[in-house]
Amino acid sequence: MTIPDTHESTSCITCGDVAVVLEVVSVDGGDAVCRADDGGTEVVAVELVAPLRPGDRVLVHARVAIEKLRGTA
Amino acid sequence: MKYVDEYRDPELAQRLAHRIAERVDPARRYKLMEVCGGHTHAIYRYGVQDYLPESIELVHGPGCPVCVIPMGRIDDATAIAERHDDMILTCFGDLMRVPGGRGSFLDARARGADIRVVYSPLDALRMAVEHPDRHVMFYAIGFETTAPSTALTLQRAKTDGITNFSVFCNHVTIIPAIKAILDSPDLRLDAFIGPGHVSTVIGNRPYEWIARDERMPIVVAGFEPLDLLESVAMIIDQLADGRAEVENQYARVVRHEGNPVALEAIADTMTLRPWFEWRGLGSIDHSALQLSERYAEFDAELRFDVPGVRVADPKACQCGEVLKGVLKPWECKVFGTACTPETPIGTCMVSSEGACAAYYNFGKAARQRVELKVKAC
């Protein structure tokens, strides 16, 4: 199995069937600040998976959370 | 990496490979189709095929939304952008290099059109707010994974009363594409690896007819190497047991019912088109989405004159056969020579999720293995 040395993503993030798991840092109305595994943060629309709390993990596609995760993912 | 490394463990991969090898029928050949570009990409990036017996062939279906866009839809959006001086056309990055009949969006930008890459339709909406003197049109594309983000953006645009924003909608739906594949006389399949993130939105129910009517297993799978190997093992188990069921390998993310709120947002803002042309598959009834009447004010196809360009694919390009899984990418006459990721002729070579680009970037080992096998015969 070919495991790349780093976990960088070379796939099409935006338009394909690709999504990333982020952790919710804070929620403000329909948006939430979410943190990636590398520490980077971004504002994500979370109306489709509300309600959320800090620490929840969400599957994010094109800056919109499409699912709240259970267990490890 | 947290939540990822446990799905890339080589020892576990070996165990799954043994489980698969033990259950395959040595007298049988298996064709499993994945209908998700993310799976295609992962299979060749991680060399998943190398862990499978020779008798199992992974066939790549029409799962990359960029790859199935007909050239005319690129030309239509380009025409709108070039005819309106105040227009900002926005799109995802992969679309910029997709060739249309009059060149790509990059070519149109070089001619003077204002075409910009966004990461999300929400970024396009924000651009409209920041440029009230301009019109911002978003080129929407993608399967049910991406449609919720467009839907949410439209709902916010309506709530906020944004009037200088529209959507050129090219969203497609996966089930009609699977039906078209199964109706194709060119291909015999044994099972499907179901799309993971599309299923996050639509759930598992829409696949039940595949197991019930076609007597064919389908396993919804995640995107890590062990996810894919386990999904193949689950399929082989079903075939060995004579079962045909919908199973969910990606249960840590996909719920049986999908995401009802996302589905409601799509139903609120979009409706099925009577038909839509897919590159390689032709016209498929009820296979794509257009904006609903409630959101007609944001529908670029109603606000602007759309030429309705139809362009035949270049003769040398065999994307159609590749998208149906009839040809392997390297069997296309122009693969890797006239058609490369730097100079794509067909859409399958544009997106990193396209079967041709995935093979080009990661599939050398698989290609060499097949070539050696052919020589040995």
Chai-1 contact restraints between the chains, C-beta under 6 A:
chainA,res_idxA,chainB,res_idxB,connection_type,confidence,min_distance_angstrom,max_distance_angstrom,comment,restraint_id
A,M1,B,P10,contact,1.0,0.0,6.0,A-B,restraint_1
A,M1,B,A13,contact,1.0,0.0,6.0,A-B,restraint_2
A,M1,B,Y46,contact,1.0,0.0,6.0,A-B,restraint_3
A,M1,B,G47,contact,1.0,0.0,6.0,A-B,restraint_4
A,M1,B,P225,contact,1.0,0.0,6.0,A-B,restraint_5
A,T2,B,Y46,contact,1.0,0.0,6.0,A-B,restraint_6
A,T2,B,G47,contact,1.0,0.0,6.0,A-B,restraint_7
A,I3,B,R8,contact,1.0,0.0,6.0,A-B,restraint_8
A,H7,B,M1,contact,1.0,0.0,6.0,A-B,restraint_9
A,T10,B,S352,contact,1.0,0.0,6.0,A-B,restraint_10
A,S11,B,H41,contact,1.0,0.0,6.0,A-B,restraint_11
A,S11,B,S352,contact,1.0,0.0,6.0,A-B,restraint_12
A,C12,B,D94,contact,1.0,0.0,6.0,A-B,restraint_13
A,C12,B,S351,contact,1.0,0.0,6.0,A-B,restraint_14
A,C12,B,S352,contact,1.0,0.0,6.0,A-B,restraint_15
A,C12,B,E353,contact,1.0,0.0,6.0,A-B,restraint_16
A,T14,B,F92,contact,1.0,0.0,6.0,A-B,restraint_17
A,C15,B,P65,contact,1.0,0.0,6.0,A-B,restraint_18
A,C15,B,V66,contact,1.0,0.0,6.0,A-B,restraint_19
A,C15,B,F92,contact,1.0,0.0,6.0,A-B,restraint_20
A,C15,B,D94,contact,1.0,0.0,6.0,A-B,restraint_21
A,C15,B,I141,contact,1.0,0.0,6.0,A-B,restraint_22
A,C15,B,G142,contact,1.0,0.0,6.0,A-B,restraint_23
A,G16,B,G37,contact,1.0,0.0,6.0,A-B,restraint_24
A,G16,B,G38,contact,1.0,0.0,6.0,A-B,restraint_25
A,G16,B,C64,contact,1.0,0.0,6.0,A-B,restraint_26
A,G16,B,E353,contact,1.0,0.0,6.0,A-B,restraint_27
A,D17,B,C36,contact,1.0,0.0,6.0,A-B,restraint_28
A,D17,B,G38,contact,1.0,0.0,6.0,A-B,restraint_29
A,D17,B,T145,contact,1.0,0.0,6.0,A-B,restraint_30
A,D17,B,P195,contact,1.0,0.0,6.0,A-B,restraint_31
A,D17,B,H197,contact,1.0,0.0,6.0,A-B,restraint_32
A,D17,B,V198,contact,1.0,0.0,6.0,A-B,restraint_33
A,V18,B,G38,contact,1.0,0.0,6.0,A-B,restraint_34
A,A19,B,H197,contact,1.0,0.0,6.0,A-B,restraint_35
A,D37,B,M1,contact,1.0,0.0,6.0,A-B,restraint_36
A,D37,B,K2,contact,1.0,0.0,6.0,A-B,restraint_37
A,A45,B,L152,contact,1.0,0.0,6.0,A-B,restraint_38
A,L48,B,P148,contact,1.0,0.0,6.0,A-B,restraint_39
A,L48,B,V261,contact,1.0,0.0,6.0,A-B,restraint_40
A,L48,B,A262,contact,1.0,0.0,6.0,A-B,restraint_41
A,L59,B,V253,contact,1.0,0.0,6.0,A-B,restraint_42
A,H61,B,T145,contact,1.0,0.0,6.0,A-B,restraint_43
A,A62,B,S120,contact,1.0,0.0,6.0,A-B,restraint_44
A,A62,B,T146,contact,1.0,0.0,6.0,A-B,restraint_45
A,A62,B,S149,contact,1.0,0.0,6.0,A-B,restraint_46
A,R63,B,S120,contact,1.0,0.0,6.0,A-B,restraint_47
A,R63,B,L122,contact,1.0,0.0,6.0,A-B,restraint_48
A,V64,B,S149,contact,1.0,0.0,6.0,A-B,restraint_49
A,V64,B,L152,contact,1.0,0.0,6.0,A-B,restraint_50
A,I66,B,P148,contact,1.0,0.0,6.0,A-B,restraint_51
A,I66,B,T200,contact,1.0,0.0,6.0,A-B,restraint_52
A,I66,B,V201,contact,1.0,0.0,6.0,A-B,restraint_53
A,I66,B,A262,contact,1.0,0.0,6.0,A-B,restraint_54
A,E67,B,T200,contact,1.0,0.0,6.0,A-B,restraint_55
A,E67,B,N259,contact,1.0,0.0,6.0,A-B,restraint_56
A,G71,B,R252,contact,1.0,0.0,6.0,A-B,restraint_57
A,T72,B,Y3,contact,1.0,0.0,6.0,A-B,restraint_58
A,A73,B,Y3,contact,1.0,0.0,6.0,A-B,restraint_59
A,A73,B,R252,contact,1.0,0.0,6.0,A-B,restraint_60
A,A73,B,V253,contact,1.0,0.0,6.0,A-B,restraint_61
